[in-house]
Amino acid sequence: VVEFGFDNAPRRTMPTLRGEVKPELDDDNPVVETIPVYFNHVTRDDDGKELTLLQYPLRPPERPYNIDELESVRYKSGMRKLEMKIPVHGRGMNRDELAPEHAQISSLLLASSSAKTDAHGGGVVVGTMHNGSLYLTPVDSVYQMRPSLQHLDAVDSANKPNDAAAREMQEMQDEEERMLPLQVQVRRRETARQTEIRLHSHAYLRQKESEEPWVPLRPVMPGESAAATLKEAMTTAHGEACGKAVTAREYLDVMCPVSGNKRSDAGADDANSLGDGSGLSKSQLAALPLERRIRALFAMGQKSCMKFSRIRQFVTEPVALEQLIRVIQDSAHLVQGVWVAKSTLRCDGDVTWENMRDSALFQFARTRNVKPELVSPCTKRNGQNDSALVKMRRDILAELSAPRGYGSTADGWEFNDLTDESFLAEFPDVAEREMESWLALAPSLDVTLQGNDLVIPMTPPHISQIRLTTVRTLVLSRFEDKTHLSLADIRRFLLTQAPDIAACAFFRQAELLGMFNGEMACIEGICVLVSVGDPAIDPLRLKILGLLYQQGGVVKRSDIIDARAGGSAPSQHTYTK
């Protein structure tokens, strides 16, 4: 229930002992009207229907399109494209009567561009007043309809001169291209990040759009039975429970979340957002289980570093501090007494990015000031500096730290957040275990200890034997019918298991590999078994894995022969196998 005063502002409400909601007393602003509010989900069924809002941004309200005379409507569900054809009547002042016949149109085509409801915080609703009650129905999708200019392209094509010589020249060029010798190229396997970029490229999306067929739709106009049925469903109370009574501020907080950067004091008690730019409100977070709430803080927040006192502000239920710390450890690492989001939550599945970021966190965990060359020396490929890797290292350092000095006076990078001495003093055992975990990964993360040999990480400390055995058994069973698995696939598989096993999906790469006691190696994000149990093959297999590790996943047969110069050359059968 929402109650309004003379100033037309929502009044605060408070629950009574019997669960009723009564207004807070305010003599200067008495309640003059009480409006029941109902929240209906009329499109949540199994037939895939959506409640869609159509917007016409190029037309003022006083000059709408003649929707009542629609000629046709068609839709592409996969690409979420909608087209409407509207007839054009009369001799309007905007029509060129002297234009050639092929340039004149009898109907106007409106094409859609999707405006996701997420852009509005997921809070787009249709409000309907009926019999003194307010009914709110969530909108599933928004389409902005604008005139298509395809007919102008057709006019341009028709106006081009009929140049036979140019056409003959084009045909000759096409013939020459068809007669070019076949060229074969061998390219490196795409990384997960490169695949994601390609799948979101404009060319790929245009190709997918052209491949999907149009589905014709039948518009339902006001007055028809289907429209009347939907409208009746929107203004019918379904008797669904709305949950506990809330204050007016909490109600508005859920309906209209405010971005954290619009708050003057994000840490205030009544701040309704993270204060970190994630767009999630406190009410939305409070509805999540504790584990998902903490993970959302670190995965979606603008800031990847948070002090323990800040995290506790988002814990609404009674929970022991030791249990809360265990939940935090599933999503973050302790660095200088501050909790920093795990790289698996911030790097979009890019294994190179994850490893370089973990290397930076390892250095900052030991000292506040770090030299860039200690983060990762792997900024070269094929003997040349790789600008992408150099930029990646710079971006990682900029996320976690700030440069000390500039130009010739530059003296490394300093960790952004001040060391949380109060947390380190209150929980010294937690800090000690976290540092032990970092030091156990030193052979994989400390660049001063890394060589050219394949690194076999140690078993991570403070992990129960039952957990180790379960993860090892589950993952190794996946290799029964596969020669290799991507690290991303293994993590996705672990996420389908019980919560304590699913938490292992967010382990650092070296931690996850360490759980297999040297049985599995990961090269360029691809995991393989170190041994197949064949003494004739395993030594050569290990040598090839070492070469792949040294050379970034690429190896030639001559490299293998040179590496075996000190021993007997492998047989063709062994080499092939």
C-alpha positions as CSV (number, residue, x, y, z in Angstrom):
1,V,0.0,0.0,0.0
2,V,1.3,3.5,-0.9
3,E,-0.1,6.5,0.9
4,F,0.1,10.1,-0.3
5,G,0.0,13.4,1.5
6,F,-0.9,16.9,0.4
7,D,2.5,17.4,-1.2
8,N,1.9,14.3,-3.3
9,A,4.9,12.5,-1.9
10,P,4.9,8.9,-0.8
11,R,4.6,8.6,3.0
12,R,6.7,6.3,5.1
13,T,4.8,3.2,6.4
14,M,5.6,0.9,9.3
15,P,4.3,-2.6,10.2
16,T,2.1,-3.0,13.3
17,L,2.2,-6.0,15.6
18,R,-0.6,-7.7,13.5
19,G,1.3,-7.2,10.2
20,E,-0.9,-4.3,9.1
21,V,0.7,-1.2,7.6
22,K,0.0,2.2,9.1
23,P,1.5,5.6,8.2
24,E,4.1,7.3,10.3
25,L,2.6,10.2,12.2
26,D,3.2,13.6,10.5
27,D,0.8,16.4,11.4
28,D,2.2,18.7,8.7
29,N,1.5,16.2,5.9
30,P,-1.6,14.1,6.7
31,V,-2.6,11.2,4.5
32,V,-5.4,12.1,2.1
33,E,-5.5,9.0,-0.1
34,T,-4.5,5.3,0.2
35,I,-3.9,3.4,-3.0
36,P,-3.5,-0.4,-3.0
37,V,-0.6,-1.5,-5.3
38,Y,-0.6,-4.9,-7.1
39,F,2.4,-6.4,-9.0
40,N,1.2,-8.7,-11.8
41,H,3.3,-11.1,-14.0
42,V,0.8,-11.7,-16.9
43,T,3.3,-13.1,-19.4
44,R,5.1,-15.7,-17.3
45,D,3.9,-18.8,-19.0
46,D,5.4,-21.6,-21.1
47,D,4.6,-20.2,-24.6
48,G,7.4,-17.6,-24.6
49,K,5.2,-14.6,-24.8
50,E,6.6,-11.2,-23.7
51,L,5.1,-7.9,-22.8
52,T,6.8,-5.5,-25.2
53,L,6.9,-1.7,-25.2
54,L,7.0,0.0,-28.6
55,Q,8.5,3.5,-28.7
56,Y,8.5,5.9,-31.7
57,P,11.3,8.4,-30.8
58,L,11.1,10.3,-34.1
59,R,7.4,11.1,-33.9
60,P,5.8,13.6,-31.4
61,P,2.7,12.4,-29.5
62,E,0.4,14.7,-31.4
63,R,1.4,13.2,-34.8
64,P,1.4,9.4,-34.2
65,Y,1.8,6.7,-36.9
66,N,-1.5,5.3,-38.3
67,I,-1.0,1.9,-36.5
68,D,-4.7,0.9,-37.0
69,E,-4.0,0.3,-40.7
70,L,-0.9,-1.9,-40.3
71,E,-0.2,-3.8,-43.5
72,S,2.1,-6.4,-42.0
73,V,4.3,-7.2,-39.0
74,R,7.2,-9.6,-38.9
75,Y,9.7,-10.7,-36.3
76,K,13.1,-12.4,-35.8
77,S,13.2,-13.9,-32.3
78,G,16.9,-14.8,-32.3
79,M,18.1,-11.4,-33.3
80,R,15.2,-9.6,-31.7
81,K,14.3,-7.6,-34.8
82,L,10.8,-6.3,-35.5
83,E,9.5,-4.7,-38.7
84,M,6.1,-3.0,-39.3
85,K,4.7,-1.8,-42.6
86,I,2.3,1.2,-42.6
87,P,0.5,2.5,-45.6
88,V,1.2,6.1,-46.8
89,H,-2.0,7.9,-48.0
90,G,-2.8,11.1,-49.8
91,R,-0.8,13.9,-51.3
92,G,1.0,15.2,-48.3
93,M,3.3,18.2,-48.3
94,N,6.2,15.9,-47.7
95,R,5.6,13.9,-50.9
96,D,7.5,14.6,-54.2
97,E,4.9,14.1,-56.9
98,L,7.5,14.7,-59.6
99,A,9.8,11.8,-58.5
100,P,10.1,8.9,-60.9
101,E,7.8,6.0,-60.3
102,H,10.4,3.6,-58.9
103,A,11.3,6.3,-56.3
104,Q,7.8,6.7,-54.9
105,I,6.6,4.5,-52.0
106,S,3.1,3.5,-51.0
107,S,4.0,2.2,-47.5
108,L,6.5,3.1,-44.8
109,L,8.7,0.4,-43.2
110,L,9.5,0.8,-39.5
111,A,12.5,-1.2,-38.2
112,S,13.4,-1.7,-34.6
113,S,16.4,-1.2,-32.5
114,S,16.4,-3.0,-29.2
115,A,16.5,-0.9,-26.0
116,K,17.0,-3.4,-23.3
117,T,15.1,-3.0,-20.0
118,D,18.4,-3.5,-18.2
119,A,19.4,0.0,-19.2
120,H,16.6,1.2,-16.9
121,G,17.7,-1.0,-14.0
122,G,15.2,-3.7,-15.0
123,G,12.5,-1.5,-13.6
124,V,10.3,-0.7,-16.7
125,V,6.7,-1.4,-15.8
126,V,3.2,-0.5,-17.1
127,G,1.1,1.2,-14.5
128,T,-2.7,0.9,-14.8
129,M,-5.3,2.6,-12.5
130,H,-8.4,0.4,-12.1
131,N,-11.2,0.8,-9.5
132,G,-9.0,2.8,-7.2
133,S,-6.0,0.4,-7.3
134,L,-2.6,0.7,-9.1
135,Y,-1.6,-2.4,-11.1
136,L,2.1,-2.7,-12.1
137,T,3.1,-5.1,-14.9
138,P,6.8,-5.6,-15.7
139,V,7.9,-5.0,-19.3
140,D,10.0,-7.8,-20.8
141,S,11.5,-5.9,-23.8
142,V,11.5,-2.5,-25.4
143,Y,11.8,-1.8,-29.1
144,Q,12.3,1.7,-30.6
145,M,10.8,1.9,-34.1
146,R,12.3,4.2,-36.7
147,P,11.7,4.5,-40.5
148,S,13.9,2.2,-42.6
149,L,15.7,3.8,-45.5
150,Q,16.1,0.7,-47.6
151,H,14.0,2.2,-50.4
152,L,16.6,4.9,-50.9
153,D,19.3,2.3,-51.5
154,A,17.1,0.7,-54.2
155,V,16.7,4.2,-55.8
156,D,20.5,4.7,-55.8
157,S,21.0,1.4,-57.4
158,A,18.5,2.1,-60.1
159,N,20.0,5.5,-60.8
160,K,23.5,4.2,-61.5
161,P,24.5,4.4,-65.2
162,N,24.5,1.2,-67.2
163,D,28.2,1.0,-67.9
164,A,28.9,-2.1,-70.0
165,A,32.6,-1.6,-69.9
166,A,32.7,-1.3,-66.1
167,R,30.6,-4.5,-65.9
168,E,32.9,-6.4,-68.2
169,M,36.0,-5.3,-66.2
170,Q,34.3,-6.5,-63.0
171,E,33.5,-9.8,-64.6
172,M,37.2,-10.2,-65.6
173,Q,38.4,-9.4,-62.1
174,D,35.9,-11.9,-60.6
175,E,37.2,-14.6,-63.1
176,E,40.8,-13.9,-62.1
177,E,40.0,-14.2,-58.4
178,R,38.3,-17.6,-59.0
179,M,41.5,-18.8,-60.8
180,L,43.9,-17.9,-58.0
181,P,45.8,-20.9,-56.6
182,L,44.5,-22.4,-53.3
183,Q,46.3,-21.0,-50.3
184,V,46.3,-22.9,-47.0
185,Q,47.0,-21.1,-43.7
186,V,47.5,-22.5,-40.3
187,R,46.3,-20.2,-37.6
188,R,46.6,-20.3,-33.8
189,R,43.6,-21.5,-31.8
190,E,41.3,-18.6,-30.8
191,T,41.4,-17.7,-27.1
192,A,38.1,-17.5,-25.2
193,R,38.4,-13.7,-25.3
194,Q,39.0,-13.6,-29.1
195,T,36.0,-15.9,-29.6
196,E,33.8,-13.6,-27.5
197,I,35.0,-10.6,-29.5
198,R,34.3,-12.3,-32.8
199,L,30.8,-13.5,-31.8
200,H,29.9,-9.9,-30.8
201,S,31.4,-8.3,-33.9
202,H,29.2,-6.3,-36.3
203,A,29.9,-8.6,-39.3
204,Y,29.0,-11.8,-37.3
205,L,25.8,-10.3,-36.0
206,R,24.8,-9.1,-39.6
207,Q,25.5,-12.6,-40.9
208,K,23.3,-14.2,-38.1
209,E,20.6,-11.7,-38.8
210,S,20.5,-12.5,-42.6
211,E,20.4,-16.3,-41.9
212,E,17.4,-16.1,-39.6
213,P,14.1,-16.2,-41.4
214,W,11.3,-13.7,-40.7
215,V,8.2,-14.9,-38.8
216,P,5.0,-13.1,-39.7
217,L,2.9,-11.9,-36.8
218,R,-0.8,-11.0,-36.7
219,P,-1.4,-7.7,-34.9
220,V,-4.3,-7.6,-32.3
221,M,-6.1,-4.2,-32.2
222,P,-8.0,-2.6,-29.3
223,G,-11.5,-4.0,-29.1
224,E,-10.6,-7.6,-30.1
225,S,-11.1,-10.4,-27.5
226,A,-7.4,-11.2,-27.2
227,A,-6.6,-7.5,-26.3
228,A,-9.5,-7.4,-23.8
229,T,-8.3,-10.6,-22.1
230,L,-4.8,-9.3,-21.7
231,K,-6.0,-6.0,-20.3
232,E,-8.2,-7.8,-17.9
233,A,-5.3,-9.9,-16.7
234,M,-3.2,-6.8,-16.1
235,T,-5.9,-5.3,-13.8
236,T,-6.8,-8.5,-11.9
237,A,-5.3,-9.2,-8.4
238,H,-4.0,-12.8,-8.4
239,G,-3.8,-13.0,-4.7
240,E,0.0,-13.4,-4.7
241,A,1.8,-12.6,-1.5
242,C,4.0,-9.4,-1.7
243,G,6.3,-10.4,1.1
244,K,6.9,-8.4,4.3
245,A,5.8,-4.8,4.8
246,V,8.3,-2.3,3.6
247,T,8.9,1.4,4.2
248,A,8.2,4.0,1.4
249,R,12.0,4.4,0.8
250,E,12.5,0.6,0.5
251,Y,9.5,0.5,-1.9
252,L,11.0,3.2,-4.1
253,D,14.4,1.6,-3.8
254,V,13.2,-1.6,-5.4
255,M,11.1,0.1,-8.1
256,C,13.6,2.8,-9.1
257,P,17.2,1.8,-8.2
258,V,19.6,4.7,-8.1
259,S,23.2,4.3,-9.4
260,G,25.8,4.5,-6.8
261,N,27.7,7.4,-8.4
262,K,24.6,9.6,-8.0
263,R,24.8,9.3,-4.3
264,S,26.6,12.0,-2.4
265,D,27.3,9.6,0.5
266,A,27.4,6.0,-0.7
267,G,28.2,4.8,2.8
268,A,25.2,6.4,4.4
269,D,22.6,4.1,6.1
270,D,19.9,5.0,3.6
271,A,22.1,4.6,0.5
272,N,20.2,2.3,-1.8
273,S,23.1,1.1,-4.0
274,L,26.4,-0.5,-3.7
275,G,28.2,2.8,-4.0
276,D,30.5,0.9,-6.4
277,G,28.7,1.4,-9.7
278,S,27.3,-2.1,-10.0
279,G,23.7,-0.9,-10.3
280,L,22.4,-3.4,-7.8
281,S,20.4,-1.9,-4.9
282,K,20.7,-2.9,-1.3
283,S,17.2,-4.4,-1.5
284,Q,18.1,-6.5,-4.5
285,L,21.3,-7.7,-2.8
286,A,19.4,-8.5,0.4
287,A,17.1,-10.8,-1.5
288,L,20.1,-12.9,-2.6
289,P,21.6,-15.8,-0.4
290,L,24.7,-14.7,1.4
291,E,27.1,-16.6,-0.9
292,R,25.6,-15.1,-4.1
293,R,25.4,-11.6,-2.5
294,I,29.1,-11.6,-1.6
295,R,30.0,-12.9,-5.1
296,A,27.9,-10.2,-6.7
297,L,29.7,-7.5,-4.7
298,F,33.1,-8.6,-6.1
299,A,32.1,-9.7,-9.6
300,M,29.8,-6.8,-10.5
301,G,31.1,-3.9,-8.4
302,Q,33.2,-1.1,-10.0
303,K,35.7,-1.5,-7.2
304,S,37.4,-4.9,-6.9
305,C,38.9,-4.1,-3.5
306,M,36.9,-3.8,-0.3
307,K,37.7,-3.6,3.4
308,F,36.0,-6.1,5.8
309,S,34.1,-3.4,7.5
310,R,32.6,-2.3,4.2
311,I,31.5,-5.9,3.3
312,R,29.7,-6.3,6.6
313,Q,27.4,-3.4,5.7
314,F,25.8,-5.7,3.1
315,V,25.2,-8.6,5.5
316,T,21.7,-8.3,6.8
317,E,21.3,-11.6,8.6
318,P,23.0,-12.8,11.8
319,V,26.1,-14.7,10.9
320,A,29.3,-15.5,12.8
321,L,32.4,-13.5,11.6
322,E,34.3,-16.7,11.0
323,Q,31.6,-18.0,8.7
324,L,31.4,-14.7,6.9
325,I,35.2,-14.8,6.3
326,R,34.9,-18.3,4.8
327,V,32.2,-17.1,2.4
328,I,34.4,-14.1,1.4
329,Q,37.4,-16.4,0.8
330,D,35.4,-18.2,-1.9
331,S,35.2,-14.9,-3.9
332,A,38.2,-12.8,-2.9
333,H,41.9,-12.9,-1.8
334,L,43.4,-11.0,1.2
335,V,46.0,-8.5,0.0
336,Q,47.4,-6.0,2.6
337,G,44.4,-6.7,4.9
338,V,42.0,-5.8,2.1
339,W,39.8,-8.3,0.2
340,V,40.4,-8.2,-3.6
341,A,38.1,-10.0,-6.1
342,K,39.4,-13.2,-7.5
343,S,40.7,-13.0,-11.1
344,T,38.2,-15.7,-12.2
345,L,35.4,-13.1,-11.4
346,R,37.0,-10.2,-13.2
347,C,38.8,-11.5,-16.3
348,D,36.0,-12.8,-18.5
349,G,37.6,-16.3,-18.8
350,D,40.9,-14.9,-20.3
351,V,43.5,-17.3,-18.8
352,T,46.5,-15.0,-19.7
353,W,44.8,-12.1,-18.0
354,E,44.0,-14.2,-14.9
355,N,47.5,-15.4,-14.5
356,M,49.1,-12.0,-15.0
357,R,46.6,-10.5,-12.5
358,D,47.3,-13.2,-9.9
359,S,51.0,-12.5,-10.4
360,A,50.4,-8.9,-9.5
361,L,48.3,-9.8,-6.5
362,F,51.0,-12.1,-5.3
363,Q,53.5,-9.3,-5.4
364,F,51.2,-6.8,-3.6
365,A,50.4,-9.4,-1.0
366,R,54.1,-9.3,0.0
367,T,54.7,-5.6,-0.3
368,R,52.8,-2.4,-1.1
369,N,55.3,-1.2,-3.8
370,V,55.9,-3.4,-6.8
371,K,58.1,-3.0,-9.9
372,P,56.2,-3.7,-13.2
373,E,58.8,-6.3,-14.4
374,L,58.0,-8.4,-11.3
375,V,54.4,-8.8,-12.3
376,S,55.1,-10.6,-15.6
377,P,58.1,-10.8,-17.8
378,C,56.0,-12.6,-20.5
379,T,55.4,-9.6,-22.6
380,K,57.2,-11.0,-25.6
381,R,56.0,-13.5,-28.3
382,N,58.4,-14.9,-30.9
383,G,61.2,-12.6,-29.5
384,Q,59.2,-9.4,-30.1
385,N,57.3,-7.2,-27.6
386,D,53.6,-7.9,-27.7
387,S,51.8,-4.6,-27.3
388,A,48.6,-6.4,-26.2
389,L,50.5,-8.1,-23.3
390,V,52.2,-4.8,-22.4
391,K,48.8,-3.1,-22.3
392,M,47.3,-5.9,-20.3
393,R,49.9,-5.6,-17.6
394,R,49.5,-1.8,-17.5
395,D,45.7,-2.1,-17.1
396,I,46.1,-4.7,-14.3
397,L,48.4,-2.4,-12.4
398,A,46.1,0.6,-13.0
399,E,43.2,-1.4,-11.5
400,L,45.1,-2.3,-8.3
401,S,47.6,0.5,-7.8
402,A,48.9,3.9,-8.7
403,P,52.3,4.8,-10.1
404,R,54.9,6.3,-7.8
405,G,56.4,9.2,-9.6
406,Y,56.5,9.9,-13.3
407,G,59.1,9.7,-16.1
408,S,62.7,9.4,-14.8
409,T,61.5,9.5,-11.2
410,A,59.1,6.6,-11.6
411,D,59.5,4.1,-8.8
412,G,57.1,1.3,-9.4
413,W,53.4,1.0,-8.4
414,E,51.9,1.4,-5.0
415,F,48.8,-0.6,-3.9
416,N,45.7,1.7,-3.9
417,D,44.1,0.9,-0.6
418,L,45.7,1.5,2.7
419,T,46.7,-1.6,4.7
420,D,43.8,-2.6,6.9
421,E,45.8,-2.9,10.1
422,S,42.6,-3.4,12.2
423,F,41.6,-6.5,10.3
424,L,45.1,-8.0,10.5
425,A,45.2,-7.4,14.2
426,E,41.8,-8.9,14.8
427,F,42.2,-11.9,12.6
428,P,45.9,-12.8,12.5
429,D,45.2,-16.5,11.8
430,V,43.2,-15.6,8.6
431,A,46.1,-13.4,7.4
432,E,48.6,-16.1,8.1
433,R,46.6,-18.7,6.2
434,E,46.1,-16.4,3.2
435,M,49.9,-15.7,3.1
436,E,50.6,-19.4,3.2
437,S,48.3,-19.9,0.2
438,W,50.1,-17.1,-1.7
439,L,53.6,-18.5,-0.9
440,A,52.5,-22.1,-1.9
441,L,51.9,-20.7,-5.4
442,A,55.2,-18.8,-5.6
443,P,56.7,-21.2,-8.2
444,S,53.8,-20.4,-10.5
445,L,53.4,-16.7,-9.7
446,D,56.8,-15.3,-8.7
447,V,58.6,-14.4,-11.9
448,T,62.0,-14.6,-10.2
449,L,61.5,-18.3,-9.6
450,Q,60.0,-19.2,-13.0
451,G,62.1,-21.0,-15.6
452,N,61.5,-22.7,-18.9
453,D,60.4,-26.0,-17.4
454,L,56.8,-27.1,-17.0
455,V,55.7,-26.0,-13.6
456,I,53.8,-28.6,-11.5
457,P,52.0,-26.6,-8.7
458,M,51.9,-27.8,-5.1
459,T,48.8,-29.1,-3.5
460,P,47.1,-26.0,-2.0
461,P,47.1,-25.8,1.8
462,H,44.1,-25.7,4.1
463,I,41.9,-27.8,1.7
464,S,40.4,-30.9,3.1
465,Q,41.3,-34.3,1.7
466,I,37.7,-35.1,0.9
467,R,37.4,-32.0,-1.2
468,L,40.7,-32.8,-3.0
469,T,39.6,-36.3,-3.7
470,T,36.1,-35.3,-4.9
471,V,37.4,-32.7,-7.3
472,R,40.1,-34.9,-8.7
473,T,37.7,-37.8,-9.3
474,L,35.1,-35.7,-11.0
475,V,37.5,-33.9,-13.3
476,L,39.6,-36.9,-14.3
477,S,36.4,-38.8,-15.2
478,R,35.9,-36.2,-17.9
479,F,39.1,-37.3,-19.6
480,E,37.9,-40.8,-20.2
481,D,36.6,-39.9,-23.6
482,K,38.6,-36.7,-24.2
483,T,42.2,-35.9,-24.9
484,H,42.0,-32.4,-23.5
485,L,39.6,-29.9,-21.8
486,S,39.7,-26.2,-21.6
487,L,40.1,-24.6,-18.2
488,A,36.9,-22.7,-18.7
489,D,35.0,-26.0,-19.4
490,I,36.4,-27.5,-16.2
491,R,35.3,-24.5,-14.2
492,R,31.8,-24.6,-15.7
493,F,31.6,-28.3,-14.8
494,L,32.6,-27.7,-11.2
495,L,29.9,-25.0,-10.9
496,T,27.2,-27.7,-11.5
497,Q,28.3,-29.6,-8.4
498,A,27.6,-29.2,-4.6
499,P,28.4,-25.7,-3.2
500,D,31.7,-26.7,-1.5
501,I,32.9,-28.2,-4.8
502,A,31.5,-25.4,-6.9
503,A,33.6,-22.9,-4.9
504,C,36.7,-24.6,-6.4
505,A,35.8,-23.3,-9.8
506,F,37.0,-19.9,-8.6
507,F,40.4,-21.1,-7.5
508,R,43.5,-19.6,-9.1
509,Q,44.8,-21.7,-12.0
510,A,47.8,-22.9,-10.0
511,E,45.6,-23.8,-7.1
512,L,43.2,-25.8,-9.3
513,L,46.1,-27.7,-11.0
514,G,47.7,-28.3,-7.6
515,M,44.7,-30.3,-6.5
516,F,45.7,-33.0,-9.1
517,N,49.1,-33.7,-7.6
518,G,51.0,-33.3,-10.9
519,E,48.5,-35.4,-13.0
520,M,47.3,-32.4,-15.1
521,A,49.0,-29.5,-16.9
522,C,47.5,-26.4,-18.4
523,I,49.0,-24.7,-21.5
524,E,47.4,-21.6,-23.0
525,G,44.1,-22.4,-21.2
526,I,44.0,-26.0,-22.4
527,C,44.3,-28.8,-19.8
528,V,45.8,-32.2,-20.6
529,L,47.0,-35.2,-18.6
530,V,50.7,-35.3,-18.0
531,S,50.8,-39.1,-18.2
532,V,48.7,-41.7,-20.1
533,G,50.2,-44.7,-18.2
534,D,52.4,-45.9,-21.1
535,P,56.1,-46.0,-20.2
536,A,57.0,-45.9,-23.9
537,I,55.1,-42.7,-24.5
538,D,55.1,-40.7,-21.2
539,P,58.7,-39.5,-21.3
540,L,58.3,-38.0,-24.8
541,R,54.8,-36.7,-23.9
542,L,56.3,-34.8,-20.9
543,K,59.1,-33.4,-23.1
544,I,56.5,-32.2,-25.7
545,L,54.4,-30.6,-22.9
546,G,57.5,-28.8,-21.7
547,L,58.2,-27.4,-25.2
548,L,54.6,-26.3,-25.6
549,Y,54.8,-24.5,-22.2
550,Q,58.1,-22.8,-23.2
551,Q,56.9,-21.7,-26.7
552,G,53.4,-20.5,-26.0
553,G,51.5,-23.6,-27.3
554,V,53.4,-24.0,-30.6
555,V,56.0,-26.8,-31.3
556,K,57.7,-28.2,-34.4
557,R,59.0,-31.7,-34.9
558,S,62.5,-30.4,-35.3
559,D,62.2,-28.9,-31.8
560,I,61.3,-32.3,-30.4
561,I,64.2,-34.0,-32.2
562,D,66.7,-31.3,-30.9
563,A,65.3,-31.8,-27.4
564,R,65.9,-35.5,-27.6
565,A,69.5,-35.1,-29.0
566,G,71.0,-36.5,-25.8
567,G,68.8,-39.7,-26.0
568,S,67.5,-42.2,-28.4
569,A,65.2,-40.8,-31.1
570,P,61.5,-41.8,-30.8
571,S,60.1,-44.3,-33.3
572,Q,57.5,-43.0,-35.8
573,H,54.8,-45.0,-34.0
574,T,55.7,-43.4,-30.6
575,Y,56.0,-39.9,-32.1
576,T,52.6,-40.2,-33.9
577,K,50.8,-41.6,-30.8
